[in-house]
Amino acid sequence: RWPVLAAANDPIVHRFRNLHSSFVTAVATAGPDCFASAGALGYVNQINIETGAAVARFEAHKGWAIGGLAYSEGAGVLITASLDSTCKCWRGAEQVGLFDKHADSVRALVTCPGSDLVVSGADDGTVLGWHAGSPAADPSFTF
């Protein structure tokens, strides 16, 4: 186990330092034993919650900030939403899907528990529902 860096009276249980060289823009679970953090420079870090060890670090959106991060239990993928107007699906550091139906920066992202349904929202004023298992398909719904 990795050491707890917080003081005894500090409500912070764990401190993770030096994961990003710029702003942290999103944090989410990334599976049953991991979490992920995303940054303004387009990088994602996946960290094992139990050990604090890095599971993966990768550039998800080259040069573009990540606006949202979510994990799809149904598809078993981590999803990134970016100011480059795309959402990408990841298994570890491998990109396994691309959703490119927004016309502007994607800043919001949520998944539905137990399914592969993803809902993303963008600066173009749209909210789109799509499936992480088949992100290239047309959206299931649009608002």
C-alpha positions as a printed Julia matrix, in Angstrom:
143×3 Matrix{Float64}:
   0.0    0.0     0.0
   1.13   3.55   -0.68
   1.51   6.01    2.19
  -1.24   8.39    3.17
   0.16  11.9     2.86
  -2.53  13.72    4.84
  -2.29  14.79    8.48
  -4.33  12.86   11.06
  -6.93  15.64   11.35
  -7.04  16.34    7.61
 -10.25  15.16    5.88
  -8.23  14.37    2.73
  -7.48  10.66    2.65
  -5.06  10.56   -0.29
  -3.13  13.2    -2.21
  -2.05  12.53   -5.76
   0.59  14.96   -6.94
   2.24  15.64  -10.27
  -0.4   13.87  -12.37
  -0.78  16.9   -14.65
   1.41  19.84  -15.61
  -1.61  22.11  -16.1
  -5.23  22.39  -14.91
  -7.09  19.24  -13.94
 -10.39  19.45  -15.81
 -12.16  16.18  -14.93
 -11.98  13.23  -12.55
 -14.03  10.01  -12.71
 -14.01   6.36  -11.77
 -12.31   4.24  -14.41
 -13.41   0.75  -13.5
 -13.84  -1.15  -10.25
 -10.37  -0.39   -8.88
  -9.23   2.73  -10.75
  -9.91   6.4   -11.16
  -8.91   8.69  -13.99
  -8.01  12.36  -14.15
  -7.91  14.51  -17.25
  -6.22  17.81  -17.94
  -6.26  20.97  -19.98
  -3.47  19.66  -22.21
  -5.43  16.57  -23.33
  -3.74  13.92  -21.17
  -5.44  11.24  -19.08
  -3.98   9.41  -16.08
  -5.5    6.19  -14.79
  -4.52   5.32  -11.23
  -5.11   2.16   -9.17
  -7.07   3.25   -6.08
  -5.6    0.55   -3.8
  -1.93   0.98   -4.65
  -1.72   4.5    -6.07
   0.22   3.07   -9.01
  -0.19   4.46  -12.5
  -2.2    2.09  -14.7
  -1.97   4.22  -17.85
  -1.04   7.71  -19.0
  -1.86   8.8   -22.51
  -2.6   11.78  -24.71
  -6.31  11.42  -25.44
  -6.91  14.63  -27.4
  -3.67  16.03  -28.81
  -3.41  19.67  -27.77
  -7.08  19.97  -26.77
  -8.48  20.24  -23.24
 -10.67  17.45  -21.95
 -14.04  18.76  -20.78
 -15.57  15.55  -19.46
 -14.64  12.09  -18.29
 -16.88   9.1   -17.51
 -16.69   5.32  -17.24
 -19.21   3.07  -18.99
 -19.78  -0.11  -17.0
 -21.82  -1.59  -19.84
 -19.1   -1.14  -22.45
 -16.13  -1.38  -20.06
 -14.55   1.78  -21.45
 -13.4    5.15  -20.18
 -14.83   8.01  -22.24
 -13.21  11.4   -22.77
 -15.05  14.47  -24.04
 -12.99  17.26  -25.53
 -13.0   20.82  -26.73
 -12.01  19.34  -30.12
 -15.78  18.42  -30.44
 -15.2   14.65  -30.08
 -15.69  11.95  -27.48
 -13.34   8.97  -27.46
 -13.65   5.54  -25.85
 -10.6    3.93  -24.24
  -9.52   0.57  -22.85
  -6.35   1.42  -21.0
  -4.39   3.64  -23.38
  -5.96   2.08  -26.49
  -8.61   4.11  -28.31
 -11.49   1.76  -29.18
 -14.12   4.24  -30.36
 -14.79   7.76  -31.62
 -18.0    9.81  -31.39
 -17.81  12.91  -33.58
 -21.42  14.08  -33.94
 -21.11  17.37  -31.99
 -20.43  20.59  -33.9
 -18.61  22.34  -31.04
 -16.64  21.73  -27.82
 -17.95  18.86  -25.68
 -17.92  19.87  -22.02
 -20.31  17.48  -20.27
 -20.51  13.72  -20.17
 -22.41  11.13  -18.17
 -22.99   7.39  -18.46
 -26.0    5.35  -17.4
 -25.21   2.63  -14.84
 -25.38  -0.93  -16.12
 -25.66   0.05  -19.8
 -23.46   1.46  -22.53
 -25.62   4.58  -22.97
 -23.66   7.85  -22.89
 -25.09  11.37  -22.85
 -22.84  14.24  -23.92
 -23.43  17.98  -24.05
 -21.62  20.57  -26.11
 -21.21  24.29  -26.74
 -23.38  23.86  -29.87
 -26.36  23.58  -27.51
 -26.98  19.89  -28.14
 -27.32  17.0   -25.76
 -26.77  13.7   -27.58
 -27.39  10.16  -26.39
 -25.23   7.44  -27.92
 -23.83   3.98  -27.2
 -20.22   3.54  -26.09
 -20.27   0.08  -27.7
 -20.98   1.63  -31.11
 -20.0    5.33  -30.97
 -19.78   5.74  -34.75
 -23.54   5.14  -35.12
 -26.0    8.02  -35.24
 -27.08   9.3   -31.82
 -29.93   7.46  -30.09
 -31.51  10.8   -29.26
 -30.85  14.51  -29.64
 -32.1   17.44  -27.55
